Amino acid sequence: MSLENIRKKIDALDHDILKLLNERAELGLRTKKLKPAIHDDKREAEILDQAKAIARAYNLLDPDFVEKAFRTIVEETRRIQGSPRTLIGFQGDHGAFGEEAVRRHDAQLVPIPCREFADVFDGVESGDLDLGIVPVENSLGGAIAEVNELLIRRDLKVRAAIRLKINHCLLVAPEANYQEIRIVYSHPQALSQCRAFLSRHQLEARPFYDTAGAAKMLAREKPKMAAAIASRLCGELYNLEVIKENIQDHQENFTRFLVLSKDDRKDAPEKCSIVFSTPHRAGALFAILQIFTEAGINLTRIESLPDRADPGNYVFFLDFQINDARANLDAILENVGHKTKMFKYLGCYREEVFA
Amino acid sequence: MKNIKLAALKGKTRSVVRVGDVGFGEDLVLIAGPCSVESEKQTVEIAQAVKEGGADMLRGGAFKPRTSPYNFQGLGLKGLKILEKAREITGLPIVSEVLDTRDVSWMCEYVDVLQVGARNMQNFSLLKEVGKTTRPVLLKRGMHSTIAEWLNCAEYILNEGNPNVILCERGIRTFETYTRNTLDLSAVAAAKELTYLPVIVDPTHGTGKVSLILSMSLAAVACGADGLIVEVHNHPEAALSDKEQALTPPEFSELSRKIRSLRAFMDSLNGGSAAQPAD
């Protein structure tokens, strides 16, 4: 192996070490919710003893160095646990667009990766996570059915909305030659948003469960002649090179995310969301919409979803602007409630746009 | 020139190739920039200087066709990203040389005009590949190519369906050694007589001497060239390629002023716009 090769391998390993330390710190934060005190001397002694034992087994690193290193790690974990941090779950791996939305919205929040959307909801409901963030619709792809289903079935409230401009980047492993790329991995929605780009370079699209997951896989397995479409953040986190940014076919590509919590917020925001279904008779939906018309309220979203509990019927999502109508809101919602078969108030919140 | 069908002038109006706000064949287009993209700082500084000096477009080499494999080969993709950054900051459209057919589709993501260099003028597979895009192509005349060979190469590009070809005379090899090449302005006049394509001149490579660039640029405008492409560097002595022929920003500003004055005068001499079909 040449010096250059070895150095590249070391760089890749350093990336991995930091990724693992980050994961360890996240878990440390999550234990804070489950244990009473930050200091647990017995547990810390266990950690140090185990580390030294493993070092001795490998027989290269000095066990004293390993003890010092792990003591430092444990101290840092304690420091992180010591300051009050708000945990917000998102679906996918680190680098997902949900995480980018979190960072733009509030850099102090700690994004925690969850496997499925349901896991985000579970985490917030159980108190494991303080907040959750989920995508509800994309300007090109439309509504995200699975998330909307969960909003109907579960009892979380919306405390903020974020519209994020989605900038897709073409990422490759550091030594890859861009001329040799033939296959591109990403979430099907990302692939379809970059369809013309893929066609221009005669690249084959390979669906993967997640954009950040595709980037993570690329960094780990380095498949030949392959690239991934994901956020620029993924390039930084997984040590991938960005071949080109903003490769989406339509530049105005936005995804709307909702920040969820167990309780709704009471301060004066600008938008409100509800979900409802109507009795099965003519004019039922109109009667509800009429309430808003008469109150002079502007609707910003209306989306229907087939009602899984009642096949043949639909559930409606309604977003509207409240601004100064806040005073009447309770009356309006009560009125709406009377005219619906199922009614759920999701919350009132402010919406931010990040271009 | 019997087999020049697509590029031939006969009865057609002169072609105008639009890039951003300028039209080759309509306005006098001034392209300037470093020979090679060496760093972001260098390229952005030079881009800002040439923009201020009056340039319409930025040139910069990311892939360099060096005579020797041991010389700086260019920054490649990194160089293209730097050019893109310079365009973002200054608004100047970019022209850069493509060497490899495999790079054509990728370069189209970054540059506004693809340049086919003199040494690649008869690289037929490259000509066909750039012909398949719709990007304007700057086709340099080969250093030992006849006018007929040059126009046939334009024909290759046009034949693939890309109408946006700009010709560039950059000097030919002769027995003379004082100048790096011998700038052949008669070829500019001839090309404008034979084809409807815009024709520009590269006085930098055409002479290889800073002291000759201004006079040859003026001569090019006087003989009807539709534009110029010149190399500019803020510290020529530190350049990684072509240091003897790069203009400094003040020298470029002077050139820019003078050629525009001359062009205005030539327009009045020619009785109106220079974009007239030849008789």
Interface residues (C-beta under 8 A of the other chain):
Chain A: Y178 Q179 R200 H201 Q202 I243 K244 I247
Chain B: L77 D100 R102 D103 S105 W106 C108 E109 Y110
